[in-house]
């Protein structure tokens, strides 16, 4: 249960960090990847979840299947919730820098 909780918390953090505008994180270009891949990758652990499922399966296949199903449903939903939180933070924080418009979008208008 602890691994599941950590994985869904990591999904929320990752979703929020992915949507935060520039100015909310340190200005360095690697801030989002460091938090997303580094921190969240270190916090969450697919391998531990896999081992727990492997150990559960022989004696409790229904619990193992439930763990798989809950993980596959909860993680994306929590990432979506985190992304929505990040979007909400953008909206309620006047004066913060916004994300720069991608170059591809600028050239499409021209």
Gaussian input, Z-matrix of N, CA and C with variables (Angstrom, degrees):
# hf/3-21g

backbone

0 1
 N
 C     1     B1
 C     2     B2     1     A1
 N     3     B3     2     A2     1     D1
 C     4     B4     3     A3     2     D2
 C     5     B5     4     A4     3     D3
 N     6     B6     5     A5     4     D4
 C     7     B7     6     A6     5     D5
 C     8     B8     7     A7     6     D6
 N     9     B9     8     A8     7     D7
 C    10    B10     9     A9     8     D8
 C    11    B11    10    A10     9     D9
 N    12    B12    11    A11    10    D10
 C    13    B13    12    A12    11    D11
 C    14    B14    13    A13    12    D12
 N    15    B15    14    A14    13    D13
 C    16    B16    15    A15    14    D14
 C    17    B17    16    A16    15    D15
 N    18    B18    17    A17    16    D16
 C    19    B19    18    A18    17    D17
 C    20    B20    19    A19    18    D18
 N    21    B21    20    A20    19    D19
 C    22    B22    21    A21    20    D20
 C    23    B23    22    A22    21    D21
 N    24    B24    23    A23    22    D22
 C    25    B25    24    A24    23    D23
 C    26    B26    25    A25    24    D24
 N    27    B27    26    A26    25    D25
 C    28    B28    27    A27    26    D26
 C    29    B29    28    A28    27    D27
 N    30    B30    29    A29    28    D28
 C    31    B31    30    A30    29    D29
 C    32    B32    31    A31    30    D30
 N    33    B33    32    A32    31    D31
 C    34    B34    33    A33    32    D32
 C    35    B35    34    A34    33    D33
 N    36    B36    35    A35    34    D34
 C    37    B37    36    A36    35    D35
 C    38    B38    37    A37    36    D36
 N    39    B39    38    A38    37    D37
 C    40    B40    39    A39    38    D38
 C    41    B41    40    A40    39    D39
 N    42    B42    41    A41    40    D40
 C    43    B43    42    A42    41    D41
 C    44    B44    43    A43    42    D42
 N    45    B45    44    A44    43    D43
 C    46    B46    45    A45    44    D44
 C    47    B47    46    A46    45    D45
 N    48    B48    47    A47    46    D46
 C    49    B49    48    A48    47    D47
 C    50    B50    49    A49    48    D48
 N    51    B51    50    A50    49    D49
 C    52    B52    51    A51    50    D50
 C    53    B53    52    A52    51    D51
 N    54    B54    53    A53    52    D52
 C    55    B55    54    A54    53    D53
 C    56    B56    55    A55    54    D54
 N    57    B57    56    A56    55    D55
 C    58    B58    57    A57    56    D56
 C    59    B59    58    A58    57    D57
 N    60    B60    59    A59    58    D58
 C    61    B61    60    A60    59    D59
 C    62    B62    61    A61    60    D60
 N    63    B63    62    A62    61    D61
 C    64    B64    63    A63    62    D62
 C    65    B65    64    A64    63    D63
 N    66    B66    65    A65    64    D64
 C    67    B67    66    A66    65    D65
 C    68    B68    67    A67    66    D66
 N    69    B69    68    A68    67    D67
 C    70    B70    69    A69    68    D68
 C    71    B71    70    A70    69    D69
 N    72    B72    71    A71    70    D70
 C    73    B73    72    A72    71    D71
 C    74    B74    73    A73    72    D72
 N    75    B75    74    A74    73    D73
 C    76    B76    75    A75    74    D74
 C    77    B77    76    A76    75    D75
 N    78    B78    77    A77    76    D76
 C    79    B79    78    A78    77    D77
 C    80    B80    79    A79    78    D78
 N    81    B81    80    A80    79    D79
 C    82    B82    81    A81    80    D80
 C    83    B83    82    A82    81    D81
 N    84    B84    83    A83    82    D82
 C    85    B85    84    A84    83    D83
 C    86    B86    85    A85    84    D84
 N    87    B87    86    A86    85    D85
 C    88    B88    87    A87    86    D86
 C    89    B89    88    A88    87    D87
 N    90    B90    89    A89    88    D88
 C    91    B91    90    A90    89    D89
 C    92    B92    91    A91    90    D90
 N    93    B93    92    A92    91    D91
 C    94    B94    93    A93    92    D92
 C    95    B95    94    A94    93    D93
 N    96    B96    95    A95    94    D94
 C    97    B97    96    A96    95    D95
 C    98    B98    97    A97    96    D96
 N    99    B99    98    A98    97    D97
 C   100   B100    99    A99    98    D98
 C   101   B101   100   A100    99    D99
 N   102   B102   101   A101   100   D100
 C   103   B103   102   A102   101   D101
 C   104   B104   103   A103   102   D102
 N   105   B105   104   A104   103   D103
 C   106   B106   105   A105   104   D104
 C   107   B107   106   A106   105   D105
 N   108   B108   107   A107   106   D106
 C   109   B109   108   A108   107   D107
 C   110   B110   109   A109   108   D108
 N   111   B111   110   A110   109   D109
 C   112   B112   111   A111   110   D110
 C   113   B113   112   A112   111   D111
 N   114   B114   113   A113   112   D112
 C   115   B115   114   A114   113   D113
 C   116   B116   115   A115   114   D114
 N   117   B117   116   A116   115   D115
 C   118   B118   117   A117   116   D116
 C   119   B119   118   A118   117   D117
 N   120   B120   119   A119   118   D118
 C   121   B121   120   A120   119   D119
 C   122   B122   121   A121   120   D120
 N   123   B123   122   A122   121   D121
 C   124   B124   123   A123   122   D122
 C   125   B125   124   A124   123   D123
 N   126   B126   125   A125   124   D124
 C   127   B127   126   A126   125   D125
 C   128   B128   127   A127   126   D126
 N   129   B129   128   A128   127   D127
 C   130   B130   129   A129   128   D128
 C   131   B131   130   A130   129   D129
 N   132   B132   131   A131   130   D130
 C   133   B133   132   A132   131   D131
 C   134   B134   133   A133   132   D132
 N   135   B135   134   A134   133   D133
 C   136   B136   135   A135   134   D134
 C   137   B137   136   A136   135   D135
 N   138   B138   137   A137   136   D136
 C   139   B139   138   A138   137   D137
 C   140   B140   139   A139   138   D138
 N   141   B141   140   A140   139   D139
 C   142   B142   141   A141   140   D140
 C   143   B143   142   A142   141   D141
 N   144   B144   143   A143   142   D142
 C   145   B145   144   A144   143   D143
 C   146   B146   145   A145   144   D144
 N   147   B147   146   A146   145   D145
 C   148   B148   147   A147   146   D146
 C   149   B149   148   A148   147   D147
 N   150   B150   149   A149   148   D148
 C   151   B151   150   A150   149   D149
 C   152   B152   151   A151   150   D150
 N   153   B153   152   A152   151   D151
 C   154   B154   153   A153   152   D152
 C   155   B155   154   A154   153   D153
 N   156   B156   155   A155   154   D154
 C   157   B157   156   A156   155   D155
 C   158   B158   157   A157   156   D156
 N   159   B159   158   A158   157   D157
 C   160   B160   159   A159   158   D158
 C   161   B161   160   A160   159   D159
 N   162   B162   161   A161   160   D160
 C   163   B163   162   A162   161   D161
 C   164   B164   163   A163   162   D162
 N   165   B165   164   A164   163   D163
 C   166   B166   165   A165   164   D164
 C   167   B167   166   A166   165   D165
 N   168   B168   167   A167   166   D166
 C   169   B169   168   A168   167   D167
 C   170   B170   169   A169   168   D168
 N   171   B171   170   A170   169   D169
 C   172   B172   171   A171   170   D170
 C   173   B173   172   A172   171   D171
 N   174   B174   173   A173   172   D172
 C   175   B175   174   A174   173   D173
 C   176   B176   175   A175   174   D174
 N   177   B177   176   A176   175   D175
 C   178   B178   177   A177   176   D176
 C   179   B179   178   A178   177   D177
 N   180   B180   179   A179   178   D178
 C   181   B181   180   A180   179   D179
 C   182   B182   181   A181   180   D180
 N   183   B183   182   A182   181   D181
 C   184   B184   183   A183   182   D182
 C   185   B185   184   A184   183   D183
 N   186   B186   185   A185   184   D184
 C   187   B187   186   A186   185   D185
 C   188   B188   187   A187   186   D186
 N   189   B189   188   A188   187   D187
 C   190   B190   189   A189   188   D188
 C   191   B191   190   A190   189   D189
 N   192   B192   191   A191   190   D190
 C   193   B193   192   A192   191   D191
 C   194   B194   193   A193   192   D192
 N   195   B195   194   A194   193   D193
 C   196   B196   195   A195   194   D194
 C   197   B197   196   A196   195   D195
 N   198   B198   197   A197   196   D196
 C   199   B199   198   A198   197   D197
 C   200   B200   199   A199   198   D198
 N   201   B201   200   A200   199   D199
 C   202   B202   201   A201   200   D200
 C   203   B203   202   A202   201   D201
 N   204   B204   203   A203   202   D202
 C   205   B205   204   A204   203   D203
 C   206   B206   205   A205   204   D204
 N   207   B207   206   A206   205   D205
 C   208   B208   207   A207   206   D206
 C   209   B209   208   A208   207   D207
 N   210   B210   209   A209   208   D208
 C   211   B211   210   A210   209   D209
 C   212   B212   211   A211   210   D210
 N   213   B213   212   A212   211   D211
 C   214   B214   213   A213   212   D212
 C   215   B215   214   A214   213   D213
 N   216   B216   215   A215   214   D214
 C   217   B217   216   A216   215   D215
 C   218   B218   217   A217   216   D216
 N   219   B219   218   A218   217   D217
 C   220   B220   219   A219   218   D218
 C   221   B221   220   A220   219   D219
 N   222   B222   221   A221   220   D220
 C   223   B223   222   A222   221   D221
 C   224   B224   223   A223   222   D222
 N   225   B225   224   A224   223   D223
 C   226   B226   225   A225   224   D224
 C   227   B227   226   A226   225   D225
 N   228   B228   227   A227   226   D226
 C   229   B229   228   A228   227   D227
 C   230   B230   229   A229   228   D228
 N   231   B231   230   A230   229   D229
 C   232   B232   231   A231   230   D230
 C   233   B233   232   A232   231   D231
 N   234   B234   233   A233   232   D232
 C   235   B235   234   A234   233   D233
 C   236   B236   235   A235   234   D234
 N   237   B237   236   A236   235   D235
 C   238   B238   237   A237   236   D236
 C   239   B239   238   A238   237   D237
 N   240   B240   239   A239   238   D238
 C   241   B241   240   A240   239   D239
 C   242   B242   241   A241   240   D240
 N   243   B243   242   A242   241   D241
 C   244   B244   243   A243   242   D242
 C   245   B245   244   A244   243   D243
 N   246   B246   245   A245   244   D244
 C   247   B247   246   A246   245   D245
 C   248   B248   247   A247   246   D246
 N   249   B249   248   A248   247   D247
 C   250   B250   249   A249   248   D248
 C   251   B251   250   A250   249   D249
 N   252   B252   251   A251   250   D250
 C   253   B253   252   A252   251   D251
 C   254   B254   253   A253   252   D252
 N   255   B255   254   A254   253   D253
 C   256   B256   255   A255   254   D254
 C   257   B257   256   A256   255   D255
 N   258   B258   257   A257   256   D256
 C   259   B259   258   A258   257   D257
 C   260   B260   259   A259   258   D258
 N   261   B261   260   A260   259   D259
 C   262   B262   261   A261   260   D260
 C   263   B263   262   A262   261   D261
 N   264   B264   263   A263   262   D262
 C   265   B265   264   A264   263   D263
 C   266   B266   265   A265   264   D264
 N   267   B267   266   A266   265   D265
 C   268   B268   267   A267   266   D266
 C   269   B269   268   A268   267   D267
 N   270   B270   269   A269   268   D268
 C   271   B271   270   A270   269   D269
 C   272   B272   271   A271   270   D270
 N   273   B273   272   A272   271   D271
 C   274   B274   273   A273   272   D272
 C   275   B275   274   A274   273   D273
 N   276   B276   275   A275   274   D274
 C   277   B277   276   A276   275   D275
 C   278   B278   277   A277   276   D276
 N   279   B279   278   A278   277   D277
 C   280   B280   279   A279   278   D278
 C   281   B281   280   A280   279   D279
 N   282   B282   281   A281   280   D280
 C   283   B283   282   A282   281   D281
 C   284   B284   283   A283   282   D282
 N   285   B285   284   A284   283   D283
 C   286   B286   285   A285   284   D284
 C   287   B287   286   A286   285   D285
 N   288   B288   287   A287   286   D286
 C   289   B289   288   A288   287   D287
 C   290   B290   289   A289   288   D288
 N   291   B291   290   A290   289   D289
 C   292   B292   291   A291   290   D290
 C   293   B293   292   A292   291   D291
 N   294   B294   293   A293   292   D292
 C   295   B295   294   A294   293   D293
 C   296   B296   295   A295   294   D294
 N   297   B297   296   A296   295   D295
 C   298   B298   297   A297   296   D296
 C   299   B299   298   A298   297   D297
 N   300   B300   299   A299   298   D298
 C   301   B301   300   A300   299   D299
 C   302   B302   301   A301   300   D300
 N   303   B303   302   A302   301   D301
 C   304   B304   303   A303   302   D302
 C   305   B305   304   A304   303   D303
 N   306   B306   305   A305   304   D304
 C   307   B307   306   A306   305   D305
 C   308   B308   307   A307   306   D306
 N   309   B309   308   A308   307   D307
 C   310   B310   309   A309   308   D308
 C   311   B311   310   A310   309   D309
 N   312   B312   311   A311   310   D310
 C   313   B313   312   A312   311   D311
 C   314   B314   313   A313   312   D312
 N   315   B315   314   A314   313   D313
 C   316   B316   315   A315   314   D314
 C   317   B317   316   A316   315   D315
 N   318   B318   317   A317   316   D316
 C   319   B319   318   A318   317   D317
 C   320   B320   319   A319   318   D318
 N   321   B321   320   A320   319   D319
 C   322   B322   321   A321   320   D320
 C   323   B323   322   A322   321   D321
 N   324   B324   323   A323   322   D322
 C   325   B325   324   A324   323   D323
 C   326   B326   325   A325   324   D324
 N   327   B327   326   A326   325   D325
 C   328   B328   327   A327   326   D326
 C   329   B329   328   A328   327   D327

   B1=1.4499
   B2=1.5284
   B3=1.3077
   B4=1.4670
   B5=1.5264
   B6=1.3207
   B7=1.4641
   B8=1.5195
   B9=1.3242
   B10=1.4558
   B11=1.5298
   B12=1.3242
   B13=1.4716
   B14=1.5257
   B15=1.3203
   B16=1.4618
   B17=1.5223
   B18=1.3265
   B19=1.4602
   B20=1.5237
   B21=1.3320
   B22=1.4549
   B23=1.5328
   B24=1.3199
   B25=1.4678
   B26=1.5317
   B27=1.3153
   B28=1.4611
   B29=1.5164
   B30=1.3228
   B31=1.4612
   B32=1.5280
   B33=1.3198
   B34=1.4636
   B35=1.5285
   B36=1.3207
   B37=1.4703
   B38=1.5215
   B39=1.3081
   B40=1.4644
   B41=1.5291
   B42=1.3152
   B43=1.4591
   B44=1.5198
   B45=1.3279
   B46=1.4702
   B47=1.5201
   B48=1.3224
   B49=1.4633
   B50=1.5280
   B51=1.3144
   B52=1.4632
   B53=1.5200
   B54=1.3319
   B55=1.4605
   B56=1.5219
   B57=1.3146
   B58=1.4610
   B59=1.5202
   B60=1.3071
   B61=1.4590
   B62=1.5173
   B63=1.3295
   B64=1.4635
   B65=1.5239
   B66=1.2898
   B67=1.4508
   B68=1.5200
   B69=1.3179
   B70=1.4546
   B71=1.5159
   B72=1.2975
   B73=1.4612
   B74=1.5223
   B75=1.3167
   B76=1.4614
   B77=1.5280
   B78=1.3091
   B79=1.4591
   B80=1.5253
   B81=1.2905
   B82=1.4609
   B83=1.5196
   B84=1.3292
   B85=1.4683
   B86=1.5208
   B87=1.3070
   B88=1.4671
   B89=1.5237
   B90=1.3393
   B91=1.4687
   B92=1.5240
   B93=1.3450
   B94=1.4673
   B95=1.5286
   B96=1.3425
   B97=1.4672
   B98=1.5293
   B99=1.3328
   B100=1.4662
   B101=1.5177
   B102=1.3179
   B103=1.4630
   B104=1.5242
   B105=1.3413
   B106=1.4654
   B107=1.5120
   B108=1.3259
   B109=1.4630
   B110=1.5188
   B111=1.3189
   B112=1.4642
   B113=1.5137
   B114=1.3328
   B115=1.4627
   B116=1.5195
   B117=1.3465
   B118=1.4667
   B119=1.5246
   B120=1.3302
   B121=1.4624
   B122=1.5175
   B123=1.3315
   B124=1.4577
   B125=1.5254
   B126=1.3212
   B127=1.4643
   B128=1.5233
   B129=1.3013
   B130=1.4638
   B131=1.5253
   B132=1.3050
   B133=1.4568
   B134=1.5229
   B135=1.2985
   B136=1.4570
   B137=1.5262
   B138=1.3231
   B139=1.4664
   B140=1.5258
   B141=1.3189
   B142=1.4669
   B143=1.5185
   B144=1.3241
   B145=1.4631
   B146=1.5311
   B147=1.3157
   B148=1.4690
   B149=1.5227
   B150=1.3256
   B151=1.4692
   B152=1.5262
   B153=1.3247
   B154=1.4661
   B155=1.5257
   B156=1.3217
   B157=1.4671
   B158=1.5289
   B159=1.3198
   B160=1.4628
   B161=1.5322
   B162=1.3297
   B163=1.4710
   B164=1.5267
   B165=1.3134
   B166=1.4631
   B167=1.5215
   B168=1.3244
   B169=1.4555
   B170=1.5254
   B171=1.3467
   B172=1.4715
   B173=1.5300
   B174=1.3014
   B175=1.4711
   B176=1.5079
   B177=1.3198
   B178=1.4620
   B179=1.5332
   B180=1.3238
   B181=1.4695
   B182=1.5262
   B183=1.3364
   B184=1.4599
   B185=1.5273
   B186=1.3180
   B187=1.4700
   B188=1.5320
   B189=1.3249
   B190=1.4637
   B191=1.5276
   B192=1.3210
   B193=1.4674
   B194=1.5311
   B195=1.3226
   B196=1.4635
   B197=1.5235
   B198=1.3211
   B199=1.4667
   B200=1.5356
   B201=1.3267
   B202=1.4662
   B203=1.5302
   B204=1.3273
   B205=1.4653
   B206=1.5273
   B207=1.3219
   B208=1.4677
   B209=1.5243
   B210=1.3201
   B211=1.4689
   B212=1.5134
   B213=1.3281
   B214=1.4652
   B215=1.5309
   B216=1.3199
   B217=1.4640
   B218=1.5251
   B219=1.3182
   B220=1.4627
   B221=1.5197
   B222=1.3217
   B223=1.4669
   B224=1.5260
   B225=1.3360
   B226=1.4706
   B227=1.5302
   B228=1.3386
   B229=1.4627
   B230=1.5248
   B231=1.3227
   B232=1.4641
   B233=1.5216
   B234=1.3181
   B235=1.4700
   B236=1.5257
   B237=1.3262
   B238=1.4558
   B239=1.5256
   B240=1.3260
   B241=1.4663
   B242=1.5173
   B243=1.3155
   B244=1.4572
   B245=1.5190
   B246=1.3304
   B247=1.4688
   B248=1.5231
   B249=1.3182
   B250=1.4602
   B251=1.5286
   B252=1.3153
   B253=1.4622
   B254=1.5254
   B255=1.3171
   B256=1.4551
   B257=1.5168
   B258=1.3317
   B259=1.4574
   B260=1.5267
   B261=1.3057
   B262=1.4748
   B263=1.5233
   B264=1.3218
   B265=1.4602
   B266=1.5249
   B267=1.3211
   B268=1.4657
   B269=1.5175
   B270=1.3179
   B271=1.4567
   B272=1.5294
   B273=1.3238
   B274=1.4679
   B275=1.5231
   B276=1.3042
   B277=1.4579
   B278=1.5197
   B279=1.3171
   B280=1.4562
   B281=1.5163
   B282=1.3118
   B283=1.4594
   B284=1.5131
   B285=1.3105
   B286=1.4660
   B287=1.5115
   B288=1.3100
   B289=1.4652
   B290=1.5141
   B291=1.3079
   B292=1.4637
   B293=1.5163
   B294=1.3213
   B295=1.4578
   B296=1.5262
   B297=1.3094
   B298=1.4610
   B299=1.5280
   B300=1.3206
   B301=1.4507
   B302=1.5172
   B303=1.3399
   B304=1.4558
   B305=1.5255
   B306=1.3077
   B307=1.4582
   B308=1.5267
   B309=1.3166
   B310=1.4626
   B311=1.5255
   B312=1.3206
   B313=1.4573
   B314=1.5150
   B315=1.3277
   B316=1.4686
   B317=1.5211
   B318=1.3264
   B319=1.4711
   B320=1.5218
   B321=1.3349
   B322=1.4611
   B323=1.5187
   B324=1.3258
   B325=1.4646
   B326=1.5242
   B327=1.3037
   B328=1.4719
   B329=1.4912
   A1=110.84
   A2=117.69
   A3=120.43
   A4=110.66
   A5=117.59
   A6=120.75
   A7=110.05
   A8=116.91
   A9=121.49
   A10=110.18
   A11=116.66
   A12=121.01
   A13=111.23
   A14=116.43
   A15=120.39
   A16=110.56
   A17=117.49
   A18=120.76
   A19=112.04
   A20=118.36
   A21=118.87
   A22=111.08
   A23=118.17
   A24=120.20
   A25=109.70
   A26=116.78
   A27=120.80
   A28=111.72
   A29=117.46
   A30=121.30
   A31=110.90
   A32=117.53
   A33=120.86
   A34=110.03
   A35=116.48
   A36=120.44
   A37=110.21
   A38=117.06
   A39=121.04
   A40=111.36
   A41=117.37
   A42=120.64
   A43=111.73
   A44=116.69
   A45=120.19
   A46=111.44
   A47=116.94
   A48=120.86
   A49=110.97
   A50=116.89
   A51=120.69
   A52=112.12
   A53=117.78
   A54=119.91
   A55=113.88
   A56=118.09
   A57=119.40
   A58=111.16
   A59=116.67
   A60=119.29
   A61=111.81
   A62=114.95
   A63=120.02
   A64=107.51
   A65=117.41
   A66=121.78
   A67=112.90
   A68=117.39
   A69=120.48
   A70=111.15
   A71=115.43
   A72=121.39
   A73=107.65
   A74=117.91
   A75=118.82
   A76=110.45
   A77=115.95
   A78=121.43
   A79=114.13
   A80=118.57
   A81=121.12
   A82=110.90
   A83=116.83
   A84=122.46
   A85=113.32
   A86=117.49
   A87=120.33
   A88=113.17
   A89=118.16
   A90=119.95
   A91=111.54
   A92=117.13
   A93=119.04
   A94=111.88
   A95=119.37
   A96=117.56
   A97=113.09
   A98=117.20
   A99=119.34
   A100=110.92
   A101=116.54
   A102=119.47
   A103=110.23
   A104=116.15
   A105=119.67
   A106=113.33
   A107=116.19
   A108=119.86
   A109=111.67
   A110=116.18
   A111=119.97
   A112=113.22
   A113=116.62
   A114=119.93
   A115=111.86
   A116=116.38
   A117=119.22
   A118=111.38
   A119=116.55
   A120=119.59
   A121=112.11
   A122=116.00
   A123=119.97
   A124=112.33
   A125=116.27
   A126=120.94
   A127=111.04
   A128=115.73
   A129=119.80
   A130=109.27
   A131=115.83
   A132=117.64
   A133=111.73
   A134=114.63
   A135=121.13
   A136=110.84
   A137=116.78
   A138=119.66
   A139=111.65
   A140=118.40
   A141=120.47
   A142=110.28
   A143=116.72
   A144=120.26
   A145=109.86
   A146=116.95
   A147=120.90
   A148=111.35
   A149=116.60
   A150=120.41
   A151=110.74
   A152=116.72
   A153=119.34
   A154=111.08
   A155=116.74
   A156=120.57
   A157=110.13
   A158=116.39
   A159=121.44
   A160=110.69
   A161=117.23
   A162=120.86
   A163=111.55
   A164=117.94
   A165=121.49
   A166=112.75
   A167=116.51
   A168=121.03
   A169=115.58
   A170=120.11
   A171=117.95
   A172=114.38
   A173=117.97
   A174=120.07
   A175=114.78
   A176=116.69
   A177=121.11
   A178=110.65
   A179=117.47
   A180=119.17
   A181=113.43
   A182=116.95
   A183=119.08
   A184=111.52
   A185=117.41
   A186=121.36
   A187=109.45
   A188=116.28
   A189=120.54
   A190=110.34
   A191=117.15
   A192=121.06
   A193=110.76
   A194=115.99
   A195=119.85
   A196=111.89
   A197=116.27
   A198=121.75
   A199=110.01
   A200=115.77
   A201=120.20
   A202=109.44
   A203=116.62
   A204=120.61
   A205=111.51
   A206=116.38
   A207=120.01
   A208=110.85
   A209=117.11
   A210=120.51
   A211=111.60
   A212=116.08
   A213=120.14
   A214=112.54
   A215=116.89
   A216=120.26
   A217=111.87
   A218=116.40
   A219=120.41
   A220=113.03
   A221=118.46
   A222=120.04
   A223=112.50
   A224=120.16
   A225=118.63
   A226=112.86
   A227=116.60
   A228=118.84
   A229=111.26
   A230=116.65
   A231=120.27
   A232=111.13
   A233=117.59
   A234=120.22
   A235=109.62
   A236=117.92
   A237=121.98
   A238=110.29
   A239=116.75
   A240=120.22
   A241=111.65
   A242=117.08
   A243=120.59
   A244=111.79
   A245=116.86
   A246=120.81
   A247=110.33
   A248=116.55
   A249=119.96
   A250=110.76
   A251=116.93
   A252=121.28
   A253=110.47
   A254=117.07
   A255=120.97
   A256=111.96
   A257=117.23
   A258=121.28
   A259=111.15
   A260=115.76
   A261=120.70
   A262=110.44
   A263=116.77
   A264=120.35
   A265=110.71
   A266=116.88
   A267=120.47
   A268=110.54
   A269=116.08
   A270=121.45
   A271=113.09
   A272=117.78
   A273=120.42
   A274=113.29
   A275=117.95
   A276=120.22
   A277=110.90
   A278=117.57
   A279=118.62
   A280=110.60
   A281=115.01
   A282=119.43
   A283=114.05
   A284=117.88
   A285=120.18
   A286=108.57
   A287=116.57
   A288=120.41
   A289=109.47
   A290=116.69
   A291=120.20
   A292=108.96
   A293=114.66
   A294=120.85
   A295=108.93
   A296=118.56
   A297=119.23
   A298=109.67
   A299=116.19
   A300=120.97
   A301=109.17
   A302=118.08
   A303=120.36
   A304=110.87
   A305=116.85
   A306=122.74
   A307=111.46
   A308=117.11
   A309=120.97
   A310=110.74
   A311=117.47
   A312=120.83
   A313=110.85
   A314=117.11
   A315=120.54
   A316=110.85
   A317=116.31
   A318=119.67
   A319=111.58
   A320=118.54
   A321=121.12
   A322=111.33
   A323=117.91
   A324=121.71
   A325=111.69
   A326=117.75
   A327=120.80
   A328=112.44
   D1=-35.54
   D2=-179.73
   D3=-64.77
   D4=-40.66
   D5=179.30
   D6=-63.39
   D7=-42.29
   D8=177.87
   D9=-59.29
   D10=-47.45
   D11=-179.28
   D12=-61.23
   D13=-44.73
   D14=179.42
   D15=-63.54
   D16=-40.57
   D17=-179.59
   D18=-64.74
   D19=-40.33
   D20=179.90
   D21=-74.23
   D22=-33.92
   D23=174.48
   D24=-63.23
   D25=-42.96
   D26=176.77
   D27=-60.54
   D28=-37.85
   D29=178.50
   D30=-65.33
   D31=-39.87
   D32=177.54
   D33=-63.88
   D34=-47.18
   D35=179.85
   D36=-60.64
   D37=-46.27
   D38=-179.32
   D39=-61.72
   D40=-43.19
   D41=177.91
   D42=-62.29
   D43=-41.56
   D44=179.50
   D45=-67.63
   D46=-45.91
   D47=-178.38
   D48=-62.88
   D49=-37.41
   D50=-178.02
   D51=-64.84
   D52=-24.51
   D53=-176.35
   D54=-105.88
   D55=-5.96
   D56=-179.54
   D57=-66.82
   D58=139.91
   D59=179.18
   D60=-76.81
   D61=165.17
   D62=174.28
   D63=-57.58
   D64=145.85
   D65=-179.71
   D66=100.93
   D67=-20.60
   D68=177.97
   D69=-86.75
   D70=-24.31
   D71=179.79
   D72=-116.41
   D73=166.52
   D74=175.63
   D75=-52.24
   D76=148.34
   D77=-172.19
   D78=-66.66
   D79=-15.04
   D80=-177.28
   D81=-62.26
   D82=139.93
   D83=-178.38
   D84=-60.26
   D85=-22.78
   D86=-176.59
   D87=-94.93
   D88=8.11
   D89=-178.19
   D90=-62.17
   D91=-49.40
   D92=-179.15
   D93=-64.08
   D94=-47.56
   D95=177.39
   D96=-62.81
   D97=-34.78
   D98=179.94
   D99=-65.53
   D100=-41.89
   D101=179.10
   D102=-74.66
   D103=-45.99
   D104=-176.82
   D105=-66.74
   D106=-57.22
   D107=-177.34
   D108=-81.20
   D109=-44.16
   D110=-176.79
   D111=-71.12
   D112=-65.39
   D113=-176.15
   D114=-67.17
   D115=-53.76
   D116=-177.48
   D117=-66.50
   D118=-35.67
   D119=176.90
   D120=-65.17
   D121=-36.52
   D122=177.40
   D123=-75.91
   D124=-32.98
   D125=-179.38
   D126=-71.47
   D127=-49.24
   D128=-177.89
   D129=-87.98
   D130=157.98
   D131=-177.23
   D132=-150.89
   D133=106.99
   D134=177.47
   D135=-68.45
   D136=-36.84
   D137=-177.49
   D138=-65.30
   D139=-39.73
   D140=178.10
   D141=-66.39
   D142=-41.90
   D143=177.51
   D144=-60.38
   D145=-43.46
   D146=179.73
   D147=-61.36
   D148=-42.56
   D149=178.68
   D150=-64.57
   D151=-41.92
   D152=178.85
   D153=-61.91
   D154=-41.33
   D155=178.40
   D156=-65.27
   D157=-43.16
   D158=178.26
   D159=-58.28
   D160=-42.84
   D161=-179.21
   D162=-71.42
   D163=-32.53
   D164=-180.00
   D165=-73.47
   D166=-34.59
   D167=-168.91
   D168=-55.17
   D169=-47.44
   D170=-176.73
   D171=-60.76
   D172=-42.93
   D173=-177.10
   D174=-93.64
   D175=-25.25
   D176=-174.56
   D177=-140.27
   D178=67.63
   D179=-175.98
   D180=-61.85
   D181=-32.70
   D182=179.52
   D183=-68.76
   D184=-35.81
   D185=177.01
   D186=-68.78
   D187=-42.24
   D188=178.63
   D189=-61.51
   D190=-43.85
   D191=178.99
   D192=-64.96
   D193=-39.28
   D194=177.16
   D195=-64.38
   D196=-38.55
   D197=178.63
   D198=-63.59
   D199=-43.79
   D200=178.31
   D201=-62.46
   D202=-49.20
   D203=-177.94
   D204=-62.32
   D205=-45.05
   D206=-179.72
   D207=-63.14
   D208=-40.65
   D209=179.61
   D210=-65.56
   D211=-42.67
   D212=-179.30
   D213=-68.77
   D214=-26.80
   D215=177.40
   D216=-87.89
   D217=-44.08
   D218=-173.04
   D219=-70.17
   D220=-42.19
   D221=-175.27
   D222=-60.50
   D223=-50.71
   D224=178.28
   D225=-64.94
   D226=-37.14
   D227=178.28
   D228=-64.95
   D229=-39.24
   D230=177.83
   D231=-69.31
   D232=-37.38
   D233=175.49
   D234=-62.73
   D235=-41.36
   D236=176.30
   D237=-62.33
   D238=-43.88
   D239=177.28
   D240=-60.98
   D241=-41.54
   D242=176.90
   D243=-64.53
   D244=-39.62
   D245=177.54
   D246=-64.12
   D247=-40.44
   D248=177.16
   D249=-64.56
   D250=-38.41
   D251=175.98
   D252=-62.46
   D253=-44.60
   D254=177.62
   D255=-60.58
   D256=-41.90
   D257=177.22
   D258=-64.29
   D259=-38.67
   D260=178.80
   D261=-65.56
   D262=-40.24
   D263=177.90
   D264=-62.85
   D265=-36.49
   D266=176.44
   D267=-60.88
   D268=-43.62
   D269=-174.05
   D270=-70.81
   D271=-31.34
   D272=-174.36
   D273=-97.45
   D274=5.74
   D275=-176.06
   D276=-116.97
   D277=78.75
   D278=177.96
   D279=-65.15
   D280=146.78
   D281=177.80
   D282=90.34
   D283=-10.75
   D284=176.13
   D285=-80.63
   D286=147.66
   D287=178.06
   D288=-65.75
   D289=144.33
   D290=176.90
   D291=-98.18
   D292=164.92
   D293=179.46
   D294=-61.39
   D295=136.34
   D296=174.33
   D297=-68.14
   D298=146.23
   D299=179.63
   D300=-71.64
   D301=132.99
   D302=179.41
   D303=-59.99
   D304=145.98
   D305=-179.47
   D306=-59.07
   D307=-37.13
   D308=-178.92
   D309=-61.61
   D310=-39.06
   D311=179.58
   D312=-68.16
   D313=-37.25
   D314=178.20
   D315=-64.47
   D316=-43.73
   D317=-177.09
   D318=-71.50
   D319=-26.38
   D320=178.21
   D321=-67.00
   D322=-30.82
   D323=-178.81
   D324=-77.95
   D325=-22.30
   D326=-175.52
   D327=-82.86

